[in-house]
């Protein structure tokens, strides 16, 4: 398949870009940060996002959504990355929907329409340590009566502090590090035994630490099959990785554009600094880097839509490539701004912080390089 957007996808991109540029420029993030808003995003803006159809992008049409795919989700995330828009799109419209569409009919009917209309926020609770290692889950889910009791803790749960629904990965069997024995559960964050602590990330977005102390859930709360959750979790994480890669591509391109504008305006020694060949070479190298990452990311998203079971390698390439590109983009942006990019006067520093968080979400470049090496038996 050609690595270009279709006419319909280009129209979606233009629609998302116009809405986000108008309603949620970088100044919107600054305002939320400076006001120390506990929610971390505007609920009114999220409602408008839903009215535009973005919240239900992946929701099947019979549940009030658009029934589109990973490529379309990536298009919206790329525009979010350009403006650093704080929103629950990743956690709710991408990760949660991807998980729930693999649930039973009752689960889909209960939650998907509410996500599509913007009335429900959901969060995926997987990681338990400082680094993304999904197979190292140690949280226990022990059978009790007709259901299970959950005990353990989760970290870096994006939007977990405001979630109306938690999708929790826990062990019903096996040991940490093993693929077998994982199960996903739908948990009410207001249930007895659940405690949530909001954590403000370095980029001013919010996540949560969540503790589970003998939290009782019924058998109906199981998403998928007991002990067989690894494949389901892989599928959800893969689309999340592709989505975050798209956000980093958008972030990188915006930093590049802002940096090139600065090179054309800033004078030093009586000349525009963009006339210096060394800076021209660095800018050209960064441009090429971004375009390669854009192609790798689009390829991964297309593969997810065509055959998700075979997308893991393409997704790891995209996530690793987009992560190193975003790191280079923000570092070059700061340096070409003469170091002033790290001051709060410029937005480049905000992009650098977001790039750092995106690197860690669902595995950094080292994690995905190792994942590829193991898959190819290096």
C-alpha positions as CSV (number, residue, x, y, z in Angstrom):
1,X,0.0,0.0,0.0
2,X,1.4,3.5,-0.9
3,X,2.7,5.4,2.1
4,X,0.4,8.4,1.5
5,X,-3.0,9.4,2.9
6,X,-6.2,8.8,0.9
7,X,-8.4,11.8,0.1
8,X,-10.7,10.9,3.0
9,X,-7.8,10.6,5.4
10,X,-6.5,14.0,4.2
11,X,-9.8,15.6,4.9
12,X,-9.8,14.1,8.4
13,X,-6.3,15.5,9.0
14,X,-7.5,19.0,7.8
15,X,-10.5,18.8,10.1
16,X,-8.5,17.8,13.1
17,X,-5.8,20.4,12.4
18,X,-8.3,23.2,12.1
19,X,-10.2,22.3,15.3
20,X,-7.1,21.8,17.4
21,X,-5.3,24.9,16.1
22,X,-8.3,27.0,17.0
23,X,-9.4,25.4,20.2
24,X,-6.2,24.0,21.7
25,X,-3.0,25.8,20.7
26,X,0.1,25.4,22.9
27,X,-1.2,28.4,24.9
28,X,-4.0,26.1,26.1
29,X,-1.5,23.7,27.6
30,X,0.3,26.7,29.3
31,X,-3.0,27.9,30.8
32,X,-3.9,24.4,32.2
33,X,-0.4,24.1,33.6
34,X,-0.3,27.5,35.2
35,X,-3.7,27.1,36.7
36,X,-2.6,23.7,38.1
37,X,-5.9,22.2,36.8
38,X,-6.4,18.9,38.6
39,X,-8.3,17.3,35.7
40,X,-5.4,18.1,33.3
41,X,-7.7,18.8,30.3
42,X,-10.8,20.7,29.4
43,X,-13.9,18.7,29.7
44,X,-15.8,21.2,27.5
45,X,-13.1,20.8,24.9
46,X,-13.3,17.0,25.1
47,X,-17.1,17.3,24.6
48,X,-16.5,19.4,21.5
49,X,-13.9,16.8,20.4
50,X,-16.6,14.1,20.7
51,X,-19.2,16.2,18.8
52,X,-16.7,16.4,16.0
53,X,-16.6,12.6,16.0
54,X,-13.0,12.2,17.1
55,X,-13.8,10.4,20.4
56,X,-15.7,7.7,18.5
57,X,-13.2,7.4,15.7
58,X,-12.5,3.7,16.4
59,X,-15.9,2.9,17.9
60,X,-18.0,0.7,15.6
61,X,-20.8,2.5,13.8
62,X,-23.5,0.4,15.6
63,X,-22.3,1.9,18.9
64,X,-22.3,5.5,17.7
65,X,-18.8,5.8,16.3
66,X,-17.2,6.1,12.9
67,X,-15.7,2.6,12.7
68,X,-12.4,3.8,11.3
69,X,-8.9,2.4,11.9
70,X,-5.4,2.9,13.3
71,X,-4.3,5.2,10.4
72,X,-7.1,7.6,11.3
73,X,-6.3,7.5,15.0
74,X,-2.7,8.3,14.1
75,X,-3.8,11.2,12.0
76,X,-5.6,12.8,15.0
77,X,-2.7,12.0,17.3
78,X,-0.2,13.7,14.9
79,X,-2.3,16.9,15.1
80,X,-2.5,16.6,18.9
81,X,1.3,16.3,18.9
82,X,1.7,19.5,16.9
83,X,-0.2,21.5,19.6
84,X,0.6,19.5,22.8
85,X,-3.1,19.3,23.3
86,X,-4.0,17.7,26.7
87,X,-6.9,15.3,26.2
88,X,-7.9,11.7,27.0
89,X,-7.9,10.8,23.3
90,X,-5.0,8.3,23.7
91,X,-6.2,6.7,26.9
92,X,-9.9,6.5,26.0
93,X,-10.6,6.8,22.3
94,X,-7.6,4.6,21.3
95,X,-6.5,2.2,24.1
96,X,-9.8,1.7,25.8
97,X,-11.8,1.4,22.6
98,X,-9.3,-1.1,21.2
99,X,-9.6,-3.2,24.3
100,X,-13.4,-3.0,24.6
101,X,-14.0,-3.9,20.9
102,X,-12.4,-7.2,21.8
103,X,-14.9,-7.8,24.7
104,X,-18.3,-9.4,24.7
105,X,-21.5,-7.8,23.4
106,X,-22.7,-6.6,26.8
107,X,-19.4,-4.9,27.6
108,X,-19.3,-3.2,24.2
109,X,-22.9,-2.0,24.6
110,X,-22.3,-0.7,28.1
111,X,-19.2,1.4,27.4
112,X,-18.6,2.2,23.7
113,X,-21.5,4.5,23.2
114,X,-20.5,6.5,26.2
115,X,-17.0,6.9,24.9
116,X,-18.2,7.9,21.5
117,X,-20.4,10.7,23.0
118,X,-17.6,11.9,25.3
119,X,-19.3,11.1,28.6
120,X,-16.9,8.3,29.7
121,X,-13.2,8.5,30.3
122,X,-11.3,5.2,30.5
123,X,-7.7,4.3,31.3
124,X,-5.4,1.3,30.8
125,X,-3.5,0.2,33.9
126,X,-0.6,-2.1,32.9
127,X,2.8,-1.0,34.1
128,X,4.0,-1.4,37.7
129,X,7.5,-0.1,37.6
130,X,9.5,2.8,36.3
131,X,9.9,1.1,32.9
132,X,7.4,-0.4,30.4
133,X,7.7,-4.2,30.9
134,X,4.2,-5.6,30.4
135,X,5.2,-9.3,31.0
136,X,6.6,-8.3,34.4
137,X,3.1,-7.8,35.8
138,X,2.9,-9.1,39.4
139,X,-0.5,-7.8,40.4
140,X,-2.6,-10.8,41.6
141,X,-6.2,-11.6,40.7
142,X,-7.3,-14.6,42.9
143,X,-10.6,-16.4,42.4
144,X,-13.1,-15.5,45.2
145,X,-16.7,-16.8,44.9
146,X,-18.1,-16.0,41.5
147,X,-15.4,-13.5,40.8
148,X,-11.9,-12.3,41.7
149,X,-10.1,-10.3,44.2
150,X,-7.4,-7.9,42.9
151,X,-4.3,-7.0,44.9
152,X,-1.4,-4.9,43.7
153,X,-0.5,-1.5,42.3
154,X,-0.1,0.2,39.0
155,X,2.0,3.2,37.9
156,X,1.9,5.7,35.1
157,X,-1.8,5.2,34.4
158,X,-2.5,7.9,31.9
159,X,-5.7,9.8,32.8
160,X,-6.2,7.3,35.6
161,X,-7.0,10.1,38.1
162,X,-10.2,11.1,36.2
163,X,-11.1,7.7,34.7
164,X,-14.7,6.4,35.0
165,X,-13.4,2.9,34.0
166,X,-10.1,1.1,34.5
167,X,-8.9,-1.7,32.3
168,X,-6.5,-3.5,34.5
169,X,-4.0,-6.3,33.6
170,X,-3.4,-8.8,36.4
171,X,-2.1,-12.3,37.0
172,X,-4.6,-15.1,37.4
173,X,-1.8,-17.6,36.9
174,X,1.9,-18.0,36.1
175,X,4.7,-15.9,37.3
176,X,6.1,-12.4,36.5
177,X,7.9,-12.6,33.1
178,X,5.6,-15.3,31.6
179,X,3.1,-14.7,28.8
180,X,0.6,-17.1,30.3
181,X,-1.7,-16.3,33.2
182,X,-2.5,-12.7,32.3
183,X,-6.1,-11.5,32.4
184,X,-7.7,-8.1,31.8
185,X,-10.4,-6.8,34.1
186,X,-12.9,-3.9,33.9
187,X,-12.8,-2.1,37.2
188,X,-14.8,0.7,38.7
189,X,-12.3,3.2,40.1
190,X,-14.8,4.0,42.9
191,X,-15.0,0.4,44.0
192,X,-14.0,-0.4,47.6
193,X,-10.3,-1.0,47.9
194,X,-9.2,1.2,45.0
195,X,-7.1,4.2,45.8
196,X,-6.0,6.7,43.2
197,X,-3.1,9.2,43.5
198,X,-2.7,11.8,40.8
199,X,0.8,12.4,39.5
200,X,1.8,15.4,37.4
201,X,4.2,14.3,34.7
202,X,7.1,16.5,33.6
203,X,5.2,17.6,30.5
204,X,2.3,19.0,32.7
205,X,0.0,16.1,31.6
206,X,-1.5,13.9,34.3
207,X,-1.3,10.2,35.2
208,X,-1.9,8.2,38.3
209,X,-0.7,5.6,40.7
210,X,-3.4,3.2,41.6
211,X,-3.5,0.7,44.5
212,X,-5.8,-2.3,44.6
213,X,-6.5,-3.7,48.1
214,X,-8.7,-6.8,47.9
215,X,-10.8,-5.2,45.2
216,X,-13.7,-7.5,44.4
217,X,-14.9,-7.9,40.8
218,X,-17.4,-10.3,39.3
219,X,-16.7,-12.8,36.5
220,X,-18.5,-10.4,34.1
221,X,-15.7,-7.9,34.6
222,X,-13.2,-10.2,32.8
223,X,-12.3,-8.8,29.3
224,X,-11.6,-11.7,27.0
225,X,-10.5,-15.0,28.4
226,X,-9.1,-15.8,31.8
227,X,-5.3,-16.6,31.6
228,X,-5.3,-15.7,27.9
229,X,-4.9,-11.9,28.1
230,X,-1.4,-11.6,26.7
231,X,-2.5,-11.5,23.0
232,X,-5.3,-9.1,23.7
233,X,-2.9,-6.9,25.7
234,X,-0.4,-7.0,22.9
235,X,-3.0,-5.9,20.4
236,X,-4.0,-2.9,22.5
237,X,-0.5,-1.9,23.3
238,X,0.5,-2.1,19.7
239,X,-2.1,0.3,18.5
240,X,-1.1,2.6,21.5
241,X,2.5,2.4,20.4
242,X,1.6,3.3,16.8
243,X,-0.6,6.2,18.1
244,X,2.2,7.6,20.3
245,X,4.6,7.3,17.4
246,X,2.2,9.4,15.4
247,X,2.1,12.0,18.1
248,X,5.9,12.2,18.2
249,X,6.0,12.7,14.4
250,X,3.6,15.6,14.7
251,X,5.6,17.0,17.6
252,X,8.8,16.7,15.7
253,X,7.5,18.4,12.6
254,X,6.1,21.3,14.6
255,X,9.5,21.8,16.4
256,X,11.2,21.6,13.0
257,X,8.9,24.2,11.5
258,X,9.3,26.6,14.5
259,X,13.1,26.1,14.3
260,X,13.3,26.9,10.6
261,X,11.2,30.0,11.2
262,X,13.6,31.1,13.9
263,X,16.6,30.4,11.6
264,X,15.0,32.8,9.0
265,X,14.5,35.6,11.5
266,X,17.4,35.5,14.0
267,X,20.5,37.6,13.0
268,X,24.0,37.1,14.2
269,X,27.1,38.9,13.0
270,X,24.9,40.8,10.6
271,X,23.5,37.7,8.9
272,X,20.5,35.5,9.3
273,X,21.7,32.4,11.1
274,X,19.8,30.3,8.5
275,X,22.5,31.4,6.0
276,X,25.2,29.5,7.9
277,X,25.8,26.2,6.1
278,X,26.3,24.2,9.2
279,X,22.8,25.0,10.5
280,X,21.4,24.3,7.0
281,X,22.9,20.8,7.0
282,X,21.6,20.1,10.5
283,X,18.1,21.3,9.5
284,X,18.2,19.2,6.3
285,X,19.3,16.1,8.2
286,X,16.4,16.6,10.7
287,X,13.9,17.0,7.9
288,X,15.0,13.7,6.3
289,X,14.8,12.0,9.7
290,X,11.3,13.2,10.3
291,X,10.1,12.0,6.9
292,X,11.6,8.5,7.4
293,X,9.8,8.3,10.8
294,X,6.6,9.5,9.2
295,X,6.8,6.7,6.6
296,X,7.7,4.0,9.2
297,X,4.8,5.1,11.4
298,X,2.2,5.1,8.6
299,X,3.4,1.7,7.5
300,X,2.9,0.4,11.1
301,X,-0.6,1.9,11.3
302,X,-1.5,0.4,7.9
303,X,-0.3,-3.0,9.0
304,X,-2.4,-2.7,12.1
305,X,-5.5,-2.1,10.0
306,X,-4.6,-4.9,7.5
307,X,-3.4,-7.7,9.8
308,X,-2.9,-6.6,13.4
309,X,-1.5,-10.0,14.3
310,X,1.5,-9.4,12.1
311,X,2.1,-5.7,13.1
312,X,4.4,-6.1,16.1
313,X,7.6,-5.7,14.2
314,X,6.4,-2.7,12.2
315,X,5.1,-1.1,15.3
316,X,8.4,-1.5,17.2
317,X,10.3,0.0,14.3
318,X,7.9,3.0,14.2
319,X,7.9,3.6,18.0
320,X,11.7,3.4,18.2
321,X,12.3,5.5,15.1
322,X,9.8,8.2,16.1
323,X,11.3,8.3,19.6
324,X,14.8,8.9,18.4
325,X,13.6,11.5,15.9
326,X,11.6,13.4,18.5
327,X,14.6,13.4,20.8
328,X,16.8,14.8,17.9
329,X,14.2,17.3,16.9
330,X,13.8,18.9,20.3
331,X,17.5,18.9,21.0
332,X,18.3,20.5,17.7
333,X,15.4,23.0,18.3
334,X,16.8,24.0,21.7
335,X,20.4,24.3,20.3
336,X,19.4,26.3,17.2
337,X,17.5,28.7,19.5
338,X,20.8,29.3,21.2
339,X,19.8,27.5,24.3
340,X,17.0,29.9,25.0
341,X,14.6,27.2,23.9
342,X,14.8,25.8,27.4
343,X,13.4,29.0,28.9
344,X,9.7,29.2,29.5
345,X,9.6,32.1,27.1
346,X,9.8,29.7,24.2
347,X,7.5,26.7,23.6
348,X,10.4,24.4,22.4
349,X,11.0,23.4,26.0
350,X,7.4,22.2,26.4
351,X,7.8,20.0,23.3
352,X,11.0,18.6,24.7
353,X,9.2,17.5,27.9
354,X,6.4,15.9,26.0
355,X,8.8,14.1,23.8
356,X,10.5,12.6,26.9
357,X,7.2,11.3,28.2
358,X,6.2,9.9,24.8
359,X,9.5,8.1,24.6
360,X,8.7,6.2,27.8
361,X,5.0,5.4,27.0
362,X,4.6,1.8,26.0
363,X,8.4,1.3,25.6
364,X,11.3,3.5,24.7
365,X,13.6,3.0,21.7
366,X,15.8,0.6,23.7
367,X,12.8,-1.6,24.6
368,X,11.7,-1.9,21.0
369,X,15.2,-2.5,19.7
370,X,15.5,-5.4,22.1
371,X,12.0,-6.6,21.2
372,X,13.0,-6.7,17.5
373,X,16.3,-8.4,18.3
374,X,14.6,-11.1,20.3
375,X,12.0,-11.7,17.6
376,X,14.7,-12.1,15.0
377,X,16.8,-14.3,17.3
378,X,19.8,-12.0,17.3
